[in-house]
C-alpha cells in the first residue's frame, strides 16, 4: 500500500453562498493528491506524459459527510491499495482536525497517444514496488 497526504487551505473562491465548499472542488483536490503522490514516489505525471502515456479517469466518486468551509486547513489523504495492472485505483479521505469530511475513489486507465489501453510503464511499476509498504 502507498499512502500520502497533502495539506490545503480552503480558498474563498472554493465555497458557495452557504460558506460550504462547492462539491466539484473535491475532485480537483483528489487530482492534486494524485499528482503529488506520483511526485513523491519519483515519477512526476509530466514525465509519464513525456513517455506518451496518460491516465484518464474511468470512474470517480465522492461521499460527502461533513462540509468543509472557507479557511479550513484540510489533509487530503490518498491511498493506493492495489498495485496497478491495466488500471490504477486510488482511495481518498478529506480530513479536518482528525474528522473525516469526505471519502472518495477513482480508477484510471493507462493509454497511449493513440488512446489505446496499455500496461503501466515499467519505471512506474518499479517505483511503486519500492514505495509499497
N, CA, C and O atoms as CSV, one atom per row, in Angstrom:
chain,resi,resn,atom,element,x,y,z
A,1,UNK,N,N,0.850,-1.173,0.000
A,1,UNK,CA,C,0.000,0.000,0.000
A,1,UNK,C,C,0.893,1.232,0.000
A,1,UNK,O,O,1.958,1.240,0.616
A,2,UNK,N,N,0.450,2.266,-0.693
A,2,UNK,CA,C,1.116,3.561,-0.659
A,2,UNK,C,C,0.103,4.568,-0.138
A,2,UNK,O,O,-1.032,4.627,-0.610
A,3,UNK,N,N,0.528,5.355,0.837
A,3,UNK,CA,C,-0.357,6.317,1.494
A,3,UNK,C,C,0.394,7.633,1.609
A,3,UNK,O,O,1.437,7.696,2.258
A,4,UNK,N,N,-0.126,8.688,0.984
A,4,UNK,CA,C,0.488,10.005,1.110
A,4,UNK,C,C,-0.570,11.014,1.518
A,4,UNK,O,O,-1.768,10.737,1.451
A,5,UNK,N,N,-0.120,12.183,1.939
A,5,UNK,CA,C,-1.025,13.206,2.439
A,5,UNK,C,C,-0.591,14.571,1.935
A,5,UNK,O,O,0.599,14.845,1.780
A,6,UNK,N,N,-1.578,15.424,1.681
A,6,UNK,CA,C,-1.345,16.798,1.226
A,6,UNK,C,C,-2.212,17.732,2.050
A,6,UNK,O,O,-3.373,17.428,2.324
A,7,UNK,N,N,-1.657,18.858,2.442
A,7,UNK,CA,C,-2.428,19.868,3.165
A,7,UNK,C,C,-2.880,20.952,2.204
A,7,UNK,O,O,-2.134,21.379,1.323
A,8,UNK,N,N,-4.121,21.387,2.391
A,8,UNK,CA,C,-4.617,22.525,1.629
A,8,UNK,C,C,-5.381,23.442,2.573
A,8,UNK,O,O,-5.886,23.020,3.614
A,9,UNK,N,N,-5.448,24.685,2.185
A,9,UNK,CA,C,-6.267,25.666,2.901
A,9,UNK,C,C,-7.393,26.048,1.963
A,9,UNK,O,O,-7.144,26.450,0.826
A,10,UNK,N,N,-8.620,25.930,2.422
A,10,UNK,CA,C,-9.776,26.208,1.577
A,10,UNK,C,C,-9.812,27.703,1.255
A,10,UNK,O,O,-9.835,28.554,2.145
A,11,UNK,N,N,-9.816,27.989,-0.038
A,11,UNK,CA,C,-9.889,29.368,-0.503
A,11,UNK,C,C,-11.349,29.812,-0.581
A,11,UNK,O,O,-12.254,28.996,-0.755
A,12,UNK,N,N,-11.555,31.110,-0.449
A,12,UNK,CA,C,-12.903,31.666,-0.511
A,12,UNK,C,C,-13.578,31.304,-1.835
A,12,UNK,O,O,-14.773,31.009,-1.862
A,13,UNK,N,N,-12.818,31.327,-2.928
A,13,UNK,CA,C,-13.372,31.022,-4.253
A,13,UNK,C,C,-13.872,29.583,-4.361
A,13,UNK,O,O,-14.628,29.267,-5.279
A,14,UNK,N,N,-13.470,28.716,-3.452
A,14,UNK,CA,C,-13.897,27.315,-3.500
A,14,UNK,C,C,-15.224,27.078,-2.771
A,14,UNK,O,O,-15.730,25.956,-2.744
A,15,UNK,N,N,-15.777,28.130,-2.188
A,15,UNK,CA,C,-17.028,27.985,-1.432
A,15,UNK,C,C,-18.207,28.569,-2.208
A,15,UNK,O,O,-18.043,29.326,-3.165
A,16,UNK,N,N,-19.395,28.188,-1.758
A,16,UNK,CA,C,-20.613,28.714,-2.365
A,16,UNK,C,C,-21.242,29.757,-1.430
A,16,UNK,O,O,-20.624,30.153,-0.442
A,17,UNK,N,N,-22.434,30.189,-1.730
A,17,UNK,CA,C,-23.094,31.224,-0.928
A,17,UNK,C,C,-23.430,30.752,0.473
A,17,UNK,O,O,-23.718,31.571,1.346
A,18,UNK,N,N,-23.399,29.447,0.706
A,18,UNK,CA,C,-23.700,28.911,2.040
A,18,UNK,C,C,-22.435,28.735,2.867
A,18,UNK,O,O,-22.478,28.168,3.959
A,19,UNK,N,N,-21.289,29.226,2.342
A,19,UNK,CA,C,-19.997,29.113,3.018
A,19,UNK,C,C,-19.510,27.665,3.082
A,19,UNK,O,O,-18.719,27.305,3.954
A,20,UNK,N,N,-19.985,26.850,2.161
A,20,UNK,CA,C,-19.605,25.436,2.103
A,20,UNK,C,C,-18.816,25.223,0.820
A,20,UNK,O,O,-19.123,25.821,-0.211
A,21,UNK,N,N,-17.796,24.369,0.884
A,21,UNK,CA,C,-17.004,24.083,-0.312
A,21,UNK,C,C,-17.906,23.484,-1.381
A,21,UNK,O,O,-18.649,22.536,-1.127
A,22,UNK,N,N,-17.829,24.050,-2.577
A,22,UNK,CA,C,-18.580,23.544,-3.717
A,22,UNK,C,C,-18.106,22.124,-4.031
A,22,UNK,O,O,-16.904,21.859,-4.065
A,23,UNK,N,N,-19.050,21.219,-4.258
A,23,UNK,CA,C,-18.759,19.787,-4.338
A,23,UNK,C,C,-17.699,19.412,-5.370
A,23,UNK,O,O,-16.916,18.495,-5.125
A,24,UNK,N,N,-17.648,20.082,-6.503
A,24,UNK,CA,C,-16.698,19.709,-7.559
A,24,UNK,C,C,-15.246,19.982,-7.157
A,24,UNK,O,O,-14.329,19.401,-7.738
A,25,UNK,N,N,-15.026,20.851,-6.182
A,25,UNK,CA,C,-13.655,21.139,-5.758
A,25,UNK,C,C,-12.981,19.932,-5.123
A,25,UNK,O,O,-11.753,19.840,-5.132
A,26,UNK,N,N,-13.741,19.023,-4.583
A,26,UNK,CA,C,-13.150,17.803,-4.024
A,26,UNK,C,C,-12.431,17.010,-5.121
A,26,UNK,O,O,-11.385,16.409,-4.876
A,27,UNK,N,N,-12.998,17.014,-6.326
A,27,UNK,CA,C,-12.365,16.301,-7.433
A,27,UNK,C,C,-11.035,16.957,-7.812
A,27,UNK,O,O,-10.084,16.262,-8.168
A,28,UNK,N,N,-10.963,18.272,-7.739
A,28,UNK,CA,C,-9.705,18.983,-8.000
A,28,UNK,C,C,-8.678,18.610,-6.931
A,28,UNK,O,O,-7.511,18.378,-7.247
A,29,UNK,N,N,-9.101,18.552,-5.681
A,29,UNK,CA,C,-8.189,18.171,-4.596
A,29,UNK,C,C,-7.706,16.732,-4.783
A,29,UNK,O,O,-6.540,16.435,-4.523
A,30,UNK,N,N,-8.586,15.840,-5.228
A,30,UNK,CA,C,-8.181,14.457,-5.489
A,30,UNK,C,C,-7.111,14.420,-6.583
A,30,UNK,O,O,-6.120,13.699,-6.466
A,31,UNK,N,N,-7.317,15.201,-7.643
A,31,UNK,CA,C,-6.328,15.242,-8.715
A,31,UNK,C,C,-4.987,15.759,-8.203
A,31,UNK,O,O,-3.934,15.219,-8.544
A,32,UNK,N,N,-5.031,16.789,-7.394
A,32,UNK,CA,C,-3.801,17.337,-6.805
A,32,UNK,C,C,-3.097,16.272,-5.974
A,32,UNK,O,O,-1.873,16.152,-6.030
A,33,UNK,N,N,-3.852,15.504,-5.210
A,33,UNK,CA,C,-3.270,14.434,-4.396
A,33,UNK,C,C,-2.623,13.361,-5.270
A,33,UNK,O,O,-1.550,12.857,-4.938
A,34,UNK,N,N,-3.275,13.005,-6.398
A,34,UNK,CA,C,-2.691,12.008,-7.313
A,34,UNK,C,C,-1.374,12.506,-7.895
A,34,UNK,O,O,-0.388,11.769,-7.932
A,35,UNK,N,N,-1.358,13.744,-8.346
A,35,UNK,CA,C,-0.141,14.325,-8.923
A,35,UNK,C,C,0.966,14.339,-7.874
A,35,UNK,O,O,2.106,13.986,-8.174
A,36,UNK,N,N,0.644,14.742,-6.654
A,36,UNK,CA,C,1.639,14.790,-5.581
A,36,UNK,C,C,2.146,13.398,-5.217
A,36,UNK,O,O,3.332,13.232,-4.933
A,37,UNK,N,N,1.262,12.389,-5.222
A,37,UNK,CA,C,1.705,11.032,-4.918
A,37,UNK,C,C,2.723,10.562,-5.956
A,37,UNK,O,O,3.753,9.985,-5.605
A,38,UNK,N,N,2.434,10.807,-7.222
A,38,UNK,CA,C,3.379,10.407,-8.269
A,38,UNK,C,C,4.713,11.143,-8.097
A,38,UNK,O,O,5.777,10.554,-8.288
A,39,UNK,N,N,4.655,12.426,-7.738
A,39,UNK,CA,C,5.892,13.170,-7.457
A,39,UNK,C,C,6.660,12.521,-6.313
A,39,UNK,O,O,7.876,12.344,-6.391
A,40,UNK,N,N,5.944,12.170,-5.256
A,40,UNK,CA,C,6.584,11.642,-4.056
A,40,UNK,C,C,7.225,10.272,-4.282
A,40,UNK,O,O,8.218,9.945,-3.631
A,41,UNK,N,N,6.676,9.475,-5.187
A,41,UNK,CA,C,7.306,8.173,-5.427
A,41,UNK,C,C,8.388,8.257,-6.503
A,41,UNK,O,O,9.078,7.275,-6.776
A,42,UNK,N,N,8.532,9.439,-7.111
A,42,UNK,CA,C,9.646,9.646,-8.027
A,42,UNK,C,C,9.330,9.619,-9.509
A,42,UNK,O,O,10.248,9.557,-10.327
A,43,UNK,N,N,8.053,9.664,-9.881
A,43,UNK,CA,C,7.687,9.679,-11.295
A,43,UNK,C,C,6.596,10.734,-11.524
A,43,UNK,O,O,5.407,10.416,-11.523
A,44,UNK,N,N,7.009,11.980,-11.718
A,44,UNK,CA,C,6.021,13.043,-11.942
A,44,UNK,C,C,5.133,12.751,-13.144
A,44,UNK,O,O,5.569,12.139,-14.118
A,45,UNK,N,N,3.891,13.192,-13.065
A,45,UNK,CA,C,2.946,12.961,-14.152
A,45,UNK,C,C,3.461,13.541,-15.467
A,45,UNK,O,O,3.227,12.970,-16.531
A,46,UNK,N,N,4.155,14.665,-15.398
A,46,UNK,CA,C,4.717,15.275,-16.606
A,46,UNK,C,C,5.662,14.285,-17.305
A,46,UNK,O,O,5.689,14.218,-18.534
A,47,UNK,N,N,6.424,13.529,-16.534
A,47,UNK,CA,C,7.331,12.530,-17.115
A,47,UNK,C,C,6.552,11.383,-17.762
A,47,UNK,O,O,6.950,10.871,-18.808
A,48,UNK,N,N,5.455,10.987,-17.145
A,48,UNK,CA,C,4.597,9.950,-17.731
A,48,UNK,C,C,4.083,10.425,-19.091
A,48,UNK,O,O,4.084,9.670,-20.063
A,49,UNK,N,N,3.644,11.689,-19.148
A,49,UNK,CA,C,3.158,12.244,-20.408
A,49,UNK,C,C,4.264,12.317,-21.456
A,49,UNK,O,O,4.004,12.089,-22.637
A,50,UNK,N,N,5.487,12.630,-21.047
A,50,UNK,CA,C,6.602,12.683,-21.996
A,50,UNK,C,C,6.844,11.325,-22.642
A,50,UNK,O,O,7.358,11.244,-23.757
A,51,UNK,N,N,6.467,10.248,-21.931
A,51,UNK,CA,C,6.591,8.896,-22.478
A,51,UNK,C,C,5.416,8.552,-23.388
A,51,UNK,O,O,5.339,7.447,-23.924
A,52,UNK,N,N,4.495,9.513,-23.559
A,52,UNK,CA,C,3.340,9.287,-24.432
A,52,UNK,C,C,2.204,8.544,-23.761
A,52,UNK,O,O,1.363,7.949,-24.436
A,53,UNK,N,N,2.172,8.574,-22.426
A,53,UNK,CA,C,1.120,7.878,-21.679
A,53,UNK,C,C,0.261,8.874,-20.909
A,53,UNK,O,O,0.710,9.953,-20.523
A,54,UNK,N,N,-0.991,8.472,-20.699
A,54,UNK,CA,C,-1.947,9.310,-19.982
A,54,UNK,C,C,-2.763,8.434,-19.039
A,54,UNK,O,O,-2.847,7.219,-19.218
A,55,UNK,N,N,-3.356,9.061,-18.043
A,55,UNK,CA,C,-4.164,8.347,-17.041
A,55,UNK,C,C,-5.570,8.940,-16.968
A,55,UNK,O,O,-5.899,9.598,-15.981
A,56,UNK,N,N,-6.407,8.726,-17.980
A,56,UNK,CA,C,-7.755,9.292,-17.914
A,56,UNK,C,C,-8.582,8.643,-16.805
A,56,UNK,O,O,-8.390,7.477,-16.461
A,57,UNK,N,N,-9.490,9.417,-16.268
A,57,UNK,CA,C,-10.400,8.925,-15.232
A,57,UNK,C,C,-11.435,8.015,-15.888
A,57,UNK,O,O,-12.092,8.399,-16.856
A,58,UNK,N,N,-11.570,6.801,-15.347
A,58,UNK,CA,C,-12.620,5.884,-15.800
A,58,UNK,C,C,-13.873,6.047,-14.953
A,58,UNK,O,O,-14.992,6.047,-15.466
A,59,UNK,N,N,-13.669,6.186,-13.656
A,59,UNK,CA,C,-14.787,6.482,-12.760
A,59,UNK,C,C,-14.246,7.161,-11.517
A,59,UNK,O,O,-13.086,6.998,-11.137
A,60,UNK,N,N,-15.136,7.931,-10.898
A,60,UNK,CA,C,-14.754,8.647,-9.683
A,60,UNK,C,C,-16.010,8.861,-8.859
A,60,UNK,O,O,-17.096,9.084,-9.393
A,61,UNK,N,N,-15.839,8.788,-7.546
A,61,UNK,CA,C,-16.987,9.005,-6.664
A,61,UNK,C,C,-16.527,9.724,-5.400
A,61,UNK,O,O,-15.373,9.624,-4.983
A,62,UNK,N,N,-17.462,10.445,-4.813
A,62,UNK,CA,C,-17.214,11.152,-3.557
A,62,UNK,C,C,-18.416,10.932,-2.656
A,62,UNK,O,O,-19.563,11.013,-3.095
A,63,UNK,N,N,-18.140,10.654,-1.395
A,63,UNK,CA,C,-19.199,10.604,-0.391
A,63,UNK,C,C,-18.935,11.742,0.585
A,63,UNK,O,O,-17.918,11.761,1.278
A,64,UNK,N,N,-19.867,12.690,0.628
A,64,UNK,CA,C,-19.736,13.867,1.481
A,64,UNK,C,C,-20.375,13.577,2.834
A,64,UNK,O,O,-21.521,13.134,2.907
A,65,UNK,N,N,-19.630,13.828,3.896
A,65,UNK,CA,C,-20.122,13.527,5.241
A,65,UNK,C,C,-20.365,14.809,6.042
A,65,UNK,O,O,-21.433,14.987,6.627
A,66,UNK,N,N,-19.372,15.695,6.064
A,66,UNK,CA,C,-19.437,16.941,6.819
A,66,UNK,C,C,-18.868,18.035,5.912
A,66,UNK,O,O,-17.847,17.813,5.262
A,67,UNK,N,N,-19.500,19.205,5.853
A,67,UNK,CA,C,-18.998,20.230,4.943
A,67,UNK,C,C,-17.643,20.808,5.355
A,67,UNK,O,O,-17.354,20.992,6.537
A,68,UNK,N,N,-16.826,21.085,4.342
A,68,UNK,CA,C,-15.624,21.890,4.547
A,68,UNK,C,C,-16.018,23.335,4.273
A,68,UNK,O,O,-16.935,23.602,3.495
A,69,UNK,N,N,-15.318,24.262,4.917
A,69,UNK,CA,C,-15.676,25.673,4.808
A,69,UNK,C,C,-14.439,26.529,4.532
A,69,UNK,O,O,-13.301,26.077,4.661
A,70,UNK,N,N,-14.699,27.766,4.152
A,70,UNK,CA,C,-13.626,28.715,3.888
A,70,UNK,C,C,-12.635,28.752,5.047
A,70,UNK,O,O,-13.021,28.775,6.216
A,71,UNK,N,N,-11.354,28.757,4.698
A,71,UNK,CA,C,-10.218,28.891,5.609
A,71,UNK,C,C,-9.911,27.627,6.416
A,71,UNK,O,O,-9.002,27.637,7.246
A,72,UNK,N,N,-10.657,26.537,6.184
A,72,UNK,CA,C,-10.312,25.268,6.831
A,72,UNK,C,C,-8.946,24.808,6.328
A,72,UNK,O,O,-8.603,25.012,5.163
A,73,UNK,N,N,-8.186,24.195,7.200
A,73,UNK,CA,C,-6.958,23.517,6.824
A,73,UNK,C,C,-7.307,22.032,6.730
A,73,UNK,O,O,-7.727,21.423,7.715
A,74,UNK,N,N,-7.133,21.460,5.550
A,74,UNK,CA,C,-7.551,20.082,5.302
A,74,UNK,C,C,-6.346,19.215,4.947
A,74,UNK,O,O,-5.381,19.680,4.341
A,75,UNK,N,N,-6.426,17.962,5.334
A,75,UNK,CA,C,-5.471,16.946,4.895
A,75,UNK,C,C,-6.190,16.100,3.856
A,75,UNK,O,O,-7.269,15.565,4.112
A,76,UNK,N,N,-5.591,15.986,2.700
A,76,UNK,CA,C,-6.133,15.124,1.650
A,76,UNK,C,C,-5.244,13.884,1.617
A,76,UNK,O,O,-4.100,13.936,1.165
A,77,UNK,N,N,-5.781,12.782,2.098
A,77,UNK,CA,C,-5.049,11.516,2.112
A,77,UNK,C,C,-5.402,10.749,0.852
A,77,UNK,O,O,-6.563,10.704,0.443
A,78,UNK,N,N,-4.401,10.150,0.243
A,78,UNK,CA,C,-4.618,9.310,-0.933
A,78,UNK,C,C,-3.929,7.978,-0.679
A,78,UNK,O,O,-2.803,7.926,-0.186
A,79,UNK,N,N,-4.622,6.916,-1.021
A,79,UNK,CA,C,-4.134,5.575,-0.742
A,79,UNK,C,C,-4.236,4.745,-2.016
A,79,UNK,O,O,-5.275,4.729,-2.676
A,80,UNK,N,N,-3.158,4.062,-2.350
A,80,UNK,CA,C,-3.169,3.085,-3.429
A,80,UNK,C,C,-3.133,1.721,-2.745
A,80,UNK,O,O,-2.117,1.340,-2.164
A,81,UNK,N,N,-4.239,0.990,-2.815
A,81,UNK,CA,C,-4.335,-0.285,-2.099
A,81,UNK,C,C,-4.027,-1.490,-2.976
A,81,UNK,O,O,-3.796,-2.589,-2.472
A,82,UNK,N,N,-4.026,-1.276,-4.310
A,82,UNK,CA,C,-3.715,-2.359,-5.244
A,82,UNK,C,C,-2.633,-1.881,-6.194
A,82,UNK,O,O,-2.639,-0.730,-6.630
A,83,UNK,N,N,-1.722,-2.758,-6.507
A,83,UNK,CA,C,-0.698,-2.418,-7.492
A,83,UNK,C,C,-1.354,-2.369,-8.878
A,83,UNK,O,O,-2.210,-3.195,-9.192
A,84,UNK,N,N,-0.947,-1.394,-9.704
A,84,UNK,CA,C,-1.622,-1.232,-10.998
A,84,UNK,C,C,-1.290,-2.337,-11.990
A,84,UNK,O,O,-0.190,-2.889,-12.014
A,85,UNK,N,N,-2.281,-2.627,-12.793
A,85,UNK,CA,C,-2.111,-3.505,-13.955
A,85,UNK,C,C,-2.509,-2.660,-15.158
A,85,UNK,O,O,-1.769,-1.752,-15.535
A,86,UNK,N,N,-3.633,-2.929,-15.757
A,86,UNK,CA,C,-4.111,-2.078,-16.852
A,86,UNK,C,C,-4.782,-0.822,-16.303
A,86,UNK,O,O,-4.955,0.164,-17.021
A,87,UNK,N,N,-5.154,-0.865,-15.039
A,87,UNK,CA,C,-5.798,0.273,-14.375
A,87,UNK,C,C,-5.062,0.565,-13.070
A,87,UNK,O,O,-4.353,-0.279,-12.522
A,88,UNK,N,N,-5.257,1.791,-12.598
A,88,UNK,CA,C,-4.703,2.176,-11.309
A,88,UNK,C,C,-5.859,2.758,-10.496
A,88,UNK,O,O,-6.667,3.529,-11.014
A,89,UNK,N,N,-5.929,2.387,-9.231
A,89,UNK,CA,C,-7.047,2.762,-8.361
A,89,UNK,C,C,-6.528,3.553,-7.161
A,89,UNK,O,O,-5.461,3.264,-6.619
A,90,UNK,N,N,-7.303,4.549,-6.764
A,90,UNK,CA,C,-6.959,5.372,-5.615
A,90,UNK,C,C,-8.169,5.522,-4.697
A,90,UNK,O,O,-9.316,5.509,-5.143
A,91,UNK,N,N,-7.882,5.664,-3.411
A,91,UNK,CA,C,-8.906,5.990,-2.423
A,91,UNK,C,C,-8.479,7.281,-1.733
A,91,UNK,O,O,-7.287,7.538,-1.568
A,92,UNK,N,N,-9.455,8.088,-1.332
A,92,UNK,CA,C,-9.179,9.406,-0.767
A,92,UNK,C,C,-9.941,9.614,0.536
A,92,UNK,O,O,-11.022,9.063,0.746
A,93,UNK,N,N,-9.346,10.422,1.397
A,93,UNK,CA,C,-10.031,10.917,2.594
A,93,UNK,C,C,-9.702,12.398,2.726
A,93,UNK,O,O,-8.548,12.806,2.594
A,94,UNK,N,N,-10.722,13.187,2.984
A,94,UNK,CA,C,-10.548,14.610,3.264
A,94,UNK,C,C,-10.793,14.773,4.762
A,94,UNK,O,O,-11.881,14.482,5.260
A,95,UNK,N,N,-9.769,15.242,5.472
A,95,UNK,CA,C,-9.800,15.257,6.938
A,95,UNK,C,C,-9.538,16.667,7.463
A,95,UNK,O,O,-8.651,17.371,6.981
A,96,UNK,N,N,-10.323,17.058,8.452
A,96,UNK,CA,C,-10.111,18.309,9.178
A,96,UNK,C,C,-10.078,17.978,10.664
A,96,UNK,O,O,-11.044,17.439,11.204
A,97,UNK,N,N,-8.985,18.294,11.317
A,97,UNK,CA,C,-8.873,18.052,12.762
A,97,UNK,C,C,-9.267,16.623,13.140
A,97,UNK,O,O,-10.064,16.417,14.055
A,98,UNK,N,N,-8.713,15.648,12.440
A,98,UNK,CA,C,-8.958,14.221,12.692
A,98,UNK,C,C,-10.393,13.780,12.435
A,98,UNK,O,O,-10.794,12.703,12.878
A,99,UNK,N,N,-11.164,14.586,11.734
A,99,UNK,CA,C,-12.548,14.240,11.404
A,99,UNK,C,C,-12.658,14.082,9.890
A,99,UNK,O,O,-12.272,14.981,9.143
A,100,UNK,N,N,-13.180,12.951,9.437
A,100,UNK,CA,C,-13.311,12.684,8.004
A,100,UNK,C,C,-14.514,13.452,7.457
A,100,UNK,O,O,-15.652,13.229,7.868
A,101,UNK,N,N,-14.235,14.361,6.522
A,101,UNK,CA,C,-15.289,15.168,5.910
A,101,UNK,C,C,-15.862,14.512,4.660
A,101,UNK,O,O,-17.049,14.644,4.364
A,102,UNK,N,N,-14.996,13.798,3.926
A,102,UNK,CA,C,-15.431,13.152,2.687
A,102,UNK,C,C,-14.481,12.010,2.370
A,102,UNK,O,O,-13.318,12.012,2.775
A,103,UNK,N,N,-14.997,11.043,1.644
A,103,UNK,CA,C,-14.176,9.949,1.138
A,103,UNK,C,C,-14.446,9.821,-0.364
A,103,UNK,O,O,-15.472,10.282,-0.864
A,104,UNK,N,N,-13.526,9.199,-1.057
A,104,UNK,CA,C,-13.718,9.033,-2.486
A,104,UNK,C,C,-12.873,7.919,-3.056
A,104,UNK,O,O,-11.994,7.374,-2.388
A,105,UNK,N,N,-13.154,7.590,-4.302
A,105,UNK,CA,C,-12.413,6.561,-5.033
A,105,UNK,C,C,-12.327,6.989,-6.488
A,105,UNK,O,O,-13.215,7.663,-7.009
A,106,UNK,N,N,-11.244,6.585,-7.130
A,106,UNK,CA,C,-11.149,6.796,-8.576
A,106,UNK,C,C,-10.367,5.655,-9.208
A,106,UNK,O,O,-9.510,5.034,-8.580
A,107,UNK,N,N,-10.688,5.399,-10.472
A,107,UNK,CA,C,-9.979,4.406,-11.278
A,107,UNK,C,C,-9.555,5.083,-12.570
A,107,UNK,O,O,-10.288,5.894,-13.135
A,108,UNK,N,N,-8.348,4.732,-13.029
A,108,UNK,CA,C,-7.768,5.357,-14.208
A,108,UNK,C,C,-7.165,4.281,-15.098
A,108,UNK,O,O,-6.640,3.279,-14.613
A,109,UNK,N,N,-7.246,4.499,-16.398
A,109,UNK,CA,C,-6.609,3.599,-17.359
A,109,UNK,C,C,-5.249,4.172,-17.731
A,109,UNK,O,O,-4.996,5.363,-17.549
A,110,UNK,N,N,-4.392,3.330,-18.246
A,110,UNK,CA,C,-3.158,3.770,-18.891
A,110,UNK,C,C,-3.432,3.714,-20.381
A,110,UNK,O,O,-3.768,2.657,-20.916
A,111,UNK,N,N,-3.290,4.856,-21.057
A,111,UNK,CA,C,-3.483,4.863,-22.507
A,111,UNK,C,C,-2.279,5.544,-23.171
A,111,UNK,O,O,-1.568,6.338,-22.555
A,112,UNK,N,N,-2.077,5.202,-24.458
A,112,UNK,CA,C,-1.003,5.836,-25.221
A,112,UNK,C,C,-1.583,6.989,-26.042
A,112,UNK,O,O,-2.758,7.330,-25.906
A,113,UNK,N,N,-0.753,7.578,-26.886
A,113,UNK,CA,C,-1.187,8.737,-27.679
A,113,UNK,C,C,-2.313,8.400,-28.657
A,113,UNK,O,O,-3.078,9.278,-29.058
A,114,UNK,N,N,-2.409,7.130,-29.035
A,114,UNK,CA,C,-3.484,6.692,-29.939
A,114,UNK,C,C,-4.746,6.307,-29.165
A,114,UNK,O,O,-5.715,5.811,-29.740
A,115,UNK,N,N,-4.717,6.541,-27.873
A,115,UNK,CA,C,-5.829,6.255,-26.956
A,115,UNK,C,C,-6.101,4.752,-26.808
A,115,UNK,O,O,-7.229,4.333,-26.547
A,116,UNK,N,N,-5.050,3.960,-26.979
A,116,UNK,CA,C,-5.144,2.521,-26.772
A,116,UNK,C,C,-4.695,2.198,-25.355
A,116,UNK,O,O,-3.746,2.788,-24.839
A,117,UNK,N,N,-5.386,1.259,-24.739
A,117,UNK,CA,C,-5.008,0.838,-23.391
A,117,UNK,C,C,-3.673,0.113,-23.420
A,117,UNK,O,O,-3.415,-0.710,-24.298
A,118,UNK,N,N,-2.833,0.429,-22.452
A,118,UNK,CA,C,-1.510,-0.176,-22.342
A,118,UNK,C,C,-1.251,-0.515,-20.875
A,118,UNK,O,O,-1.975,-0.075,-19.982
A,119,UNK,N,N,-0.227,-1.288,-20.654
A,119,UNK,CA,C,0.219,-1.592,-19.293
A,119,UNK,C,C,0.959,-0.377,-18.731
A,119,UNK,O,O,1.452,0.454,-19.494
A,120,UNK,N,N,1.037,-0.270,-17.408
A,120,UNK,CA,C,1.798,0.845,-16.837
A,120,UNK,C,C,3.272,0.738,-17.210
A,120,UNK,O,O,3.789,-0.364,-17.394
A,121,UNK,N,N,3.949,1.879,-17.322
A,121,UNK,CA,C,5.365,1.828,-17.658
A,121,UNK,C,C,6.168,1.103,-16.572
A,121,UNK,O,O,5.867,1.222,-15.384
A,122,UNK,N,N,7.177,0.363,-16.988
A,122,UNK,CA,C,7.972,-0.425,-16.037
A,122,UNK,C,C,8.603,0.457,-14.967
A,122,UNK,O,O,8.719,0.042,-13.814
A,123,UNK,N,N,9.012,1.666,-15.334
A,123,UNK,CA,C,9.596,2.575,-14.350
A,123,UNK,C,C,8.598,2.848,-13.220
A,123,UNK,O,O,8.976,2.857,-12.049
A,124,UNK,N,N,7.325,3.069,-13.568
A,124,UNK,CA,C,6.303,3.308,-12.548
A,124,UNK,C,C,6.098,2.060,-11.695
A,124,UNK,O,O,6.000,2.154,-10.471
A,125,UNK,N,N,6.034,0.906,-12.326
A,125,UNK,CA,C,5.869,-0.359,-11.588
A,125,UNK,C,C,7.018,-0.529,-10.588
A,125,UNK,O,O,6.792,-0.898,-9.435
A,126,UNK,N,N,8.244,-0.259,-11.033
A,126,UNK,CA,C,9.408,-0.392,-10.146
A,126,UNK,C,C,9.351,0.588,-8.985
A,126,UNK,O,O,9.656,0.222,-7.850
A,127,UNK,N,N,8.961,1.840,-9.257
A,127,UNK,CA,C,8.882,2.834,-8.191
A,127,UNK,C,C,7.772,2.520,-7.192
A,127,UNK,O,O,7.916,2.766,-5.994
A,128,UNK,N,N,6.672,1.978,-7.691
A,128,UNK,CA,C,5.597,1.550,-6.784
A,128,UNK,C,C,6.082,0.419,-5.897
A,128,UNK,O,O,5.801,0.405,-4.699
A,129,UNK,N,N,6.801,-0.522,-6.471
A,129,UNK,CA,C,7.360,-1.617,-5.672
A,129,UNK,C,C,8.263,-1.080,-4.550
A,129,UNK,O,O,8.199,-1.550,-3.414
A,130,UNK,N,N,9.098,-0.098,-4.881
A,130,UNK,CA,C,10.000,0.485,-3.873
A,130,UNK,C,C,9.232,1.211,-2.765
A,130,UNK,O,O,9.626,1.164,-1.600
A,131,UNK,N,N,8.129,1.886,-3.135
A,131,UNK,CA,C,7.360,2.677,-2.172
A,131,UNK,C,C,6.334,1.848,-1.398
A,131,UNK,O,O,5.805,2.299,-0.382
A,132,UNK,N,N,6.057,0.643,-1.880
A,132,UNK,CA,C,4.992,-0.191,-1.294
A,132,UNK,C,C,5.364,-0.613,0.117
A,132,UNK,O,O,6.499,-1.012,0.374
A,133,UNK,N,N,4.401,-0.524,1.034
A,133,UNK,CA,C,4.651,-0.988,2.409
A,133,UNK,C,C,3.580,-1.945,2.874
A,133,UNK,O,O,3.635,-2.431,4.003
